[in-house]
Amino acid sequence: MAHAFNEMFDLAMPWWDFVLRACIVYFILLALIRASGKRTMGQFTPFDMLLVVLLGNAVQNALLGKDTSVGGGLLLATTLLLLNWLVGLVSARSEKMEALVEGTPVLLARDGQVYKDVLRRELISRADFDKAMRESGIDDIGDIRMAVLETNGHVTLVRRDPS
């Protein structure tokens, strides 16, 4: 019994190997997710959930190698949470790091003119834009003073002042 318990916590590789693997996978995935655009994070669909599950499965071996121990899993989870906290801390204290990690807001429309090339570049369909208009209570494009794709993927619309 004691032997089986000890095996649960025996690491198949040195502890620093887990930490290094976690750092490499974390930052590469962060870069890939960041490169996929704001829309990916802001509009979570069933397909996006599938992608998250498949990404987790795809990087599992890169993180764990041949290790199946409880200790290895806990060490990885702790490392990933710590990395996430550190990136958040650095982003909160540095505008350059925040822009690198979070991105910057993007102007989608101004004074009733929708920038179709920007919508296309940001992977926002016209149907998605129209939905954001409805959610904001704006019926006519001419009523838009400004539309912004926020860093979290949400589209914020500001109504023109009635004149």
Backbone bond lengths (Angstrom), bond angles and torsions (degrees), N, CA, C in turn:
res aa  C-N    CA-C-N  psi(-1)  N-CA   C-N-CA  omega(-1)  CA-C   N-CA-C  phi
1 M - - - 1.454 - - 1.527 110.70 -
2 A 1.324 116.92 -48.64 1.467 120.64 -179.83 1.519 110.13 -63.76
3 H 1.343 116.22 -35.84 1.461 119.68 179.21 1.538 110.96 -64.19
4 A 1.328 117.19 -43.97 1.469 121.52 178.95 1.530 110.64 -63.54
5 F 1.326 116.27 -38.29 1.461 120.66 178.59 1.521 110.60 -64.97
6 N 1.331 117.10 -43.00 1.465 120.99 178.94 1.524 111.47 -64.38
7 E 1.329 117.50 -37.14 1.458 121.23 179.65 1.523 111.87 -63.09
8 M 1.344 117.13 -30.08 1.461 120.29 179.58 1.525 111.31 -62.31
9 F 1.329 116.01 -27.57 1.462 119.88 -175.60 1.531 113.37 -109.15
10 D 1.336 118.04 -0.26 1.464 120.87 176.79 1.520 109.58 -74.17
11 L 1.307 116.27 122.76 1.460 121.35 -179.74 1.519 110.16 -83.11
12 A 1.332 116.96 140.11 1.464 122.20 -179.93 1.523 111.87 -81.53
13 M 1.334 117.28 -10.29 1.457 121.99 178.44 1.522 107.67 -148.32
14 P 1.317 118.08 167.72 1.465 120.11 -179.28 1.532 110.91 -61.69
15 W 1.328 117.14 151.13 1.467 122.02 -177.21 1.522 112.20 -57.78
16 W 1.336 116.74 -36.64 1.457 120.07 -177.30 1.518 111.74 -67.88
17 D 1.349 117.40 -24.28 1.458 121.93 177.06 1.540 109.90 -65.48
18 F 1.335 116.55 -40.28 1.465 121.24 176.22 1.536 110.36 -61.80
19 V 1.325 115.62 -46.17 1.461 120.91 -178.23 1.528 110.35 -63.07
20 L 1.328 117.13 -45.63 1.460 121.37 178.97 1.530 111.37 -61.64
21 R 1.335 116.38 -45.28 1.465 120.23 178.52 1.534 110.68 -61.00
22 A 1.321 116.04 -43.50 1.468 120.19 -179.70 1.525 110.33 -62.05
23 C 1.319 117.29 -43.20 1.471 120.94 179.95 1.519 111.05 -62.94
24 I 1.317 116.75 -46.55 1.466 120.88 -179.05 1.527 110.30 -61.37
25 V 1.323 117.02 -51.13 1.467 121.05 -177.95 1.528 110.71 -64.41
26 Y 1.322 117.73 -41.93 1.464 121.84 -179.20 1.528 110.69 -59.07
27 F 1.318 117.02 -51.73 1.460 119.68 -175.26 1.530 112.75 -71.84
28 I 1.322 117.59 -33.13 1.467 119.17 176.00 1.525 110.19 -68.31
29 L 1.340 117.49 -44.32 1.467 119.88 177.49 1.521 111.39 -64.73
30 L 1.321 117.33 -38.91 1.465 120.97 177.27 1.528 109.87 -58.89
31 A 1.318 116.59 -44.95 1.464 120.99 179.13 1.529 111.01 -65.18
32 L 1.320 117.63 -42.05 1.464 120.82 -179.94 1.526 111.16 -65.93
33 I 1.310 116.84 -43.51 1.461 120.45 179.47 1.518 109.90 -66.13
34 R 1.308 116.41 -41.39 1.477 120.86 178.26 1.524 110.46 -62.43
35 A 1.326 116.27 -40.17 1.465 120.64 -179.60 1.528 112.02 -70.52
36 S 1.318 116.94 -22.07 1.469 119.70 -178.66 1.520 112.15 -74.99
37 G 1.310 117.95 -10.91 1.461 121.30 173.12 1.509 114.10 102.87
38 K 1.341 114.15 163.63 1.457 121.36 -178.11 1.517 112.16 -69.27
39 R 1.313 116.98 -34.87 1.451 120.28 -176.76 1.522 110.78 -58.55
40 T 1.320 116.25 -37.55 1.461 120.61 -179.16 1.521 111.63 -56.00
41 M 1.327 116.67 -41.34 1.455 119.97 -177.05 1.529 112.04 -84.56
42 G 1.315 117.75 -28.12 1.454 120.05 -173.45 1.512 114.45 -84.34
43 Q 1.316 117.52 -26.15 1.457 120.49 -176.62 1.514 108.18 -123.68
44 F 1.298 116.05 85.17 1.446 122.76 -175.30 1.528 109.63 -80.30
45 T 1.321 117.01 114.91 1.460 122.84 -179.31 1.527 108.92 -109.90
46 P 1.339 117.45 172.19 1.475 119.21 174.97 1.531 112.33 -56.92
47 F 1.331 116.77 -33.44 1.462 120.11 178.38 1.534 110.44 -66.25
48 D 1.333 116.19 -36.72 1.462 120.18 178.36 1.528 110.36 -67.44
49 M 1.331 116.60 -38.69 1.471 120.30 177.33 1.530 109.67 -62.21
50 L 1.322 116.22 -42.24 1.462 120.38 176.90 1.520 110.29 -60.19
51 L 1.325 116.57 -42.86 1.461 121.08 178.73 1.529 110.84 -59.83
52 V 1.326 117.30 -43.15 1.472 120.66 179.95 1.526 110.42 -62.12
53 V 1.320 116.62 -44.62 1.468 120.16 179.39 1.525 110.29 -62.43
54 L 1.330 116.57 -45.28 1.460 120.11 -179.34 1.523 112.00 -67.27
55 L 1.338 117.43 -37.18 1.464 120.11 175.48 1.529 110.58 -61.18
56 G 1.321 115.92 -44.45 1.464 119.74 178.47 1.518 111.65 -58.86
57 N 1.309 115.87 -43.34 1.457 120.29 179.07 1.528 111.11 -68.66
58 A 1.331 116.57 -38.00 1.459 120.85 -177.99 1.524 112.33 -65.32
59 V 1.312 117.47 -36.05 1.464 119.89 -176.43 1.530 112.86 -95.33
60 Q 1.310 117.07 -1.95 1.465 120.12 -178.51 1.527 112.18 -55.29
61 N 1.313 117.46 -50.20 1.456 119.68 -178.45 1.520 111.85 -68.26
62 A 1.331 116.78 -32.48 1.462 119.53 177.18 1.524 110.30 -64.02
63 L 1.315 116.39 -32.85 1.463 120.54 179.66 1.525 111.82 -81.10
64 L 1.309 116.62 -48.32 1.465 120.76 -171.29 1.524 114.90 -93.12
65 G 1.313 117.75 -22.39 1.460 118.71 -173.95 1.522 108.49 60.82
66 K 1.310 116.84 -128.67 1.470 121.09 179.81 1.518 112.18 -96.22
67 D 1.317 116.50 2.31 1.457 120.94 -176.59 1.528 111.29 -77.22
68 T 1.311 116.72 133.61 1.462 121.99 175.02 1.526 110.71 -126.93
69 S 1.321 116.51 18.72 1.462 119.73 -176.08 1.522 111.46 -78.87
70 V 1.315 114.71 154.73 1.457 121.62 174.40 1.530 109.28 -62.30
71 G 1.324 115.48 -42.91 1.459 120.28 -179.56 1.521 112.03 -59.65
72 G 1.326 117.42 -42.75 1.461 121.26 178.80 1.522 111.54 -63.37
73 G 1.322 116.84 -43.71 1.462 121.38 178.41 1.520 111.82 -63.46
74 L 1.337 115.99 -42.63 1.468 120.12 179.05 1.530 111.35 -67.74
75 L 1.318 116.73 -38.49 1.463 120.75 177.89 1.532 110.41 -63.84
76 L 1.331 116.69 -42.90 1.462 120.55 177.23 1.522 111.48 -63.55
77 A 1.328 116.75 -46.92 1.468 120.46 -179.91 1.522 110.51 -59.89
78 T 1.317 117.10 -43.41 1.467 121.36 179.07 1.526 110.76 -63.64
79 T 1.322 116.44 -43.48 1.461 120.39 179.64 1.521 111.37 -63.19
80 L 1.333 117.44 -45.06 1.455 121.07 -179.71 1.531 111.50 -64.40
81 L 1.319 117.12 -42.03 1.471 120.39 177.43 1.526 110.92 -64.50
82 L 1.328 116.60 -40.79 1.469 120.66 178.47 1.531 110.70 -65.23
83 L 1.327 117.54 -43.12 1.460 120.61 177.23 1.527 111.00 -60.24
84 N 1.324 116.02 -43.39 1.464 120.54 179.92 1.528 110.56 -62.86
85 W 1.319 116.66 -42.01 1.461 121.50 178.38 1.536 110.42 -64.38
86 L 1.326 116.55 -43.73 1.468 120.53 -179.86 1.527 112.08 -64.46
87 V 1.324 117.09 -42.67 1.462 120.42 178.04 1.531 109.40 -63.17
88 G 1.325 117.58 -40.38 1.460 121.45 176.57 1.516 111.91 -63.32
89 L 1.322 116.75 -42.66 1.462 121.89 179.50 1.529 111.03 -63.41
90 V 1.319 116.30 -48.97 1.462 120.48 -179.56 1.534 110.19 -64.64
91 S 1.327 117.14 -39.95 1.466 121.08 178.83 1.526 111.36 -63.57
92 A 1.319 116.83 -37.16 1.465 120.69 -179.31 1.527 111.49 -70.45
93 R 1.312 117.39 -24.21 1.462 121.03 -176.51 1.523 113.90 -102.28
94 S 1.323 116.84 -9.26 1.462 120.16 -177.58 1.526 109.43 -133.65
95 E 1.326 116.16 118.21 1.461 119.89 178.95 1.526 111.55 -63.31
96 K 1.336 117.01 -36.78 1.469 120.19 179.18 1.527 110.74 -64.31
97 M 1.334 116.38 -43.86 1.463 119.81 179.73 1.533 110.40 -67.35
98 E 1.331 116.15 -38.97 1.466 119.70 178.25 1.524 110.33 -61.22
99 A 1.320 116.82 -44.38 1.467 120.53 178.83 1.526 110.92 -64.18
100 L 1.323 116.66 -37.71 1.461 120.76 178.96 1.528 111.29 -66.19
101 V 1.322 116.80 -45.32 1.463 121.08 -176.76 1.523 111.85 -81.41
102 E 1.324 116.71 -47.21 1.457 121.20 -173.79 1.521 113.20 -90.72
103 G 1.322 116.89 -26.11 1.451 120.48 -173.64 1.523 109.93 88.51
104 T 1.314 116.65 -172.21 1.457 121.87 178.92 1.524 108.26 -128.48
105 P 1.322 117.09 152.91 1.467 119.51 177.55 1.531 110.60 -60.97
106 V 1.334 115.46 150.78 1.464 121.13 -177.70 1.526 108.70 -123.91
107 L 1.320 116.57 130.27 1.455 122.29 178.63 1.528 109.08 -76.03
108 L 1.335 116.07 122.18 1.463 121.88 -178.83 1.521 112.84 -101.36
109 A 1.327 116.45 -28.58 1.459 120.69 -178.93 1.521 108.94 -157.48
110 R 1.340 115.25 153.14 1.460 120.75 176.64 1.517 108.37 -150.49
111 D 1.313 114.40 135.19 1.472 122.26 175.87 1.527 112.41 49.00
112 G 1.322 115.65 47.80 1.460 120.99 175.36 1.507 115.79 81.02
113 Q 1.323 117.47 -1.57 1.463 120.63 179.62 1.524 109.27 -106.54
114 V 1.333 115.34 119.14 1.466 121.35 178.27 1.520 108.27 -89.35
115 Y 1.316 116.33 130.99 1.464 121.93 179.35 1.526 109.47 -87.62
116 K 1.333 115.49 91.06 1.465 121.31 -174.25 1.523 112.58 -61.47
117 D 1.339 116.89 -36.82 1.463 119.67 179.24 1.528 111.05 -65.37
118 V 1.324 117.17 -34.05 1.469 120.80 178.06 1.528 109.80 -71.97
119 L 1.336 117.25 -42.27 1.469 120.22 175.78 1.522 110.07 -55.99
120 R 1.319 116.21 -45.81 1.466 121.21 -178.92 1.531 110.49 -62.51
121 R 1.341 115.64 -46.98 1.464 120.07 -179.22 1.534 111.74 -61.61
122 E 1.335 116.37 -35.42 1.469 120.79 -178.15 1.526 112.60 -90.03
123 L 1.339 116.83 5.41 1.469 123.64 177.42 1.521 112.71 62.26
124 I 1.323 116.46 37.91 1.455 121.79 176.96 1.522 107.52 -107.43
125 S 1.320 115.50 119.84 1.463 119.29 179.40 1.522 109.50 -76.64
126 R 1.314 115.62 161.79 1.462 119.57 177.15 1.524 109.72 -63.29
127 A 1.343 116.57 -34.25 1.471 120.26 177.81 1.532 110.60 -62.60
128 D 1.335 117.03 -40.44 1.469 120.75 177.63 1.524 110.66 -64.93
129 F 1.321 116.59 -40.22 1.465 120.68 178.84 1.530 110.34 -65.31
130 D 1.336 116.12 -43.85 1.462 120.26 178.26 1.531 111.17 -61.98
131 K 1.305 116.25 -38.23 1.470 120.14 177.65 1.530 110.06 -62.64
132 A 1.344 116.87 -43.81 1.465 120.54 177.66 1.524 110.31 -60.91
133 M 1.334 116.97 -37.76 1.462 120.31 176.96 1.526 110.53 -62.07
134 R 1.326 116.48 -47.59 1.470 120.02 179.73 1.516 111.40 -60.90
135 E 1.349 116.44 -42.64 1.465 120.34 179.86 1.526 111.55 -63.73
136 S 1.326 116.53 -26.94 1.466 120.90 179.10 1.523 112.15 -90.85
137 G 1.336 117.02 -0.76 1.455 120.76 -179.84 1.514 113.75 74.52
138 I 1.324 116.74 24.59 1.468 121.52 178.81 1.521 107.86 -106.17
139 D 1.336 115.87 121.54 1.464 121.20 -176.84 1.520 113.11 -94.07
140 D 1.324 116.99 -28.12 1.456 120.83 -172.82 1.528 110.04 -123.97
141 I 1.306 117.34 135.96 1.462 121.83 179.62 1.519 111.30 -57.09
142 G 1.326 115.99 -34.14 1.454 120.68 179.05 1.518 113.76 -62.19
143 D 1.341 116.78 -17.75 1.468 121.20 179.66 1.528 112.60 -84.76
144 I 1.330 116.76 -3.01 1.468 120.11 -177.72 1.526 109.90 -86.03
145 R 1.325 115.94 121.18 1.465 120.00 171.34 1.517 109.52 -82.25
146 M 1.359 114.59 -40.83 1.455 119.27 -177.60 1.529 108.91 -159.20
147 A 1.328 116.31 141.82 1.463 122.93 172.87 1.521 107.37 -129.22
148 V 1.332 115.60 130.12 1.461 120.75 -175.27 1.523 109.72 -129.84
149 L 1.315 116.20 133.74 1.458 121.59 169.83 1.520 106.59 -86.64
150 E 1.330 115.79 110.96 1.460 121.08 -177.46 1.522 110.56 -74.52
151 T 1.314 116.20 167.61 1.468 120.40 -178.03 1.527 112.38 -66.51
152 N 1.337 117.25 -20.07 1.461 119.84 178.66 1.525 112.30 -90.23
153 G 1.360 117.00 2.77 1.451 121.19 178.14 1.513 114.27 93.77
154 H 1.323 118.55 -6.14 1.459 122.35 179.08 1.527 109.83 -80.17
155 V 1.330 116.02 140.69 1.461 120.53 176.51 1.520 107.98 -95.12
156 T 1.331 116.25 119.53 1.460 122.51 177.02 1.519 108.63 -101.15
157 L 1.331 116.05 128.31 1.458 121.40 177.77 1.521 109.49 -115.74
158 V 1.326 115.59 135.65 1.459 122.19 177.62 1.519 106.89 -115.22
159 R 1.337 115.40 126.59 1.457 121.99 -178.24 1.522 110.50 -77.55
160 R 1.324 114.91 143.13 1.466 119.94 174.13 1.518 109.27 -66.13
161 D 1.309 116.32 147.98 1.458 120.90 174.16 1.518 108.13 -71.36
162 P 1.340 117.31 132.40 1.465 118.02 177.53 1.522 110.12 -65.79
163 S 1.341 116.26 131.38 1.457 118.26 -179.83 1.501 111.01 -122.61
